[in-house]
């Protein structure tokens, strides 16, 4: 059963699809701009390696976001969207509008953060 009405879920779905398209476009852009590392001098090499490292890190972040977006879209279809994976309570609407792929409510995120700080 859905935690929210169908109109809200449709807004979330459209938002997720838009975010998915933007992430895919950003990944395509990053991939098209990966270039050969210039090896003409050590400063140039260091700069090129730093730039490539940034692009690879950004690519990993975008890939993870795409995975979470696809999971959220599947949850909408399955009627499981909008529930916190920690507290199992509905996620705040404002949070879903801001981060539609999130699977954590504010309380769940805070609880998870406290647990991680203890480690």
C-alpha positions in Angstrom: 0.0 0.0 0.0 1.2 3.5 -0.9 2.1 5.9 1.9 0.9 8.8 -0.2 -2.0 9.7 -2.6 -1.6 9.1 -6.3 -1.2 12.7 -7.2 1.8 13.1 -4.9 3.3 9.8 -6.2 3.0 11.1 -9.7 4.8 14.3 -8.8 7.6 12.2 -7.2 7.7 9.9 -10.2 8.1 12.8 -12.6 10.8 14.3 -10.4 12.6 11.0 -10.3 12.4 10.6 -14.1 13.8 14.2 -14.6 16.6 13.5 -12.1 17.4 10.3 -13.9 17.7 12.1 -17.2 19.9 14.7 -15.7 22.2 12.1 -14.1 22.4 10.2 -17.4 23.3 13.4 -19.3 25.9 14.3 -16.8 27.4 10.8 -17.0 27.5 11.0 -20.8 29.2 14.4 -20.6 31.8 13.1 -18.1 32.5 10.0 -20.3 32.8 12.1 -23.4 35.3 14.4 -21.7 37.6 11.7 -20.3 40.9 12.4 -22.1 44.3 11.0 -22.4 46.6 12.0 -19.5 49.1 14.5 -20.6 52.6 13.3 -19.7 54.7 16.3 -20.8 55.8 17.3 -17.3 55.2 16.3 -13.8 53.0 19.4 -13.0 50.8 18.7 -16.1 50.6 15.0 -15.2 49.6 15.8 -11.6 46.9 18.2 -12.8 45.6 15.8 -15.3 45.5 12.9 -12.8 43.7 15.1 -10.3 41.1 16.1 -12.9 40.6 12.5 -14.0 40.2 11.4 -10.4 37.5 14.0 -9.9 35.7 12.9 -13.0 35.8 9.2 -11.9 34.6 10.1 -8.4 31.8 12.2 -9.9 30.9 9.3 -12.2 30.7 6.9 -9.3 28.4 9.3 -7.4 26.1 9.7 -10.5 26.0 5.9 -11.0 25.0 5.4 -7.4 22.3 8.1 -7.7 21.0 6.4 -10.8 20.8 3.1 -9.0 18.9 4.8 -6.1 16.5 6.5 -8.6 15.8 3.2 -10.3 15.1 1.6 -7.0 12.7 4.4 -6.0 10.9 4.1 -9.3 10.5 0.4 -8.8 9.2 1.0 -5.2 6.5 3.4 -6.6 5.3 0.6 -8.9 5.4 -1.9 -6.1 3.5 0.4 -3.7 6.5 0.6 -1.3 7.8 4.1 -2.1 8.2 6.6 0.7 9.0 4.4 3.6 12.1 4.8 5.7 14.5 1.9 5.5 15.5 2.4 9.1 12.3 3.4 11.0 9.8 1.9 8.5 7.7 5.0 8.9 6.6 7.3 6.0 9.3 9.7 4.8 8.4 13.4 5.1 6.8 14.8 1.9 9.1 17.8 1.8 12.1 15.5 2.0 10.8 13.3 -0.9 10.3 16.4 -3.0 13.9 17.6 -2.3 15.6 14.1 -2.5 13.1 11.9 -4.3 15.4 8.9 -4.3 16.0 8.9 -0.6 15.0 5.9 1.5 15.6 7.6 4.8 13.3 9.9 6.9 14.9 12.7 8.9 14.7 10.6 12.0 16.1 7.5 10.2 19.0 9.6 8.8 19.8 11.0 12.2 19.6 7.5 13.8 21.9 6.1 11.2 24.4 9.0 11.6 24.5 8.5 15.4 25.1 4.8 14.9 28.0 5.4 12.5 29.6 7.9 14.8 29.7 5.2 17.5 31.8 3.0 15.3 
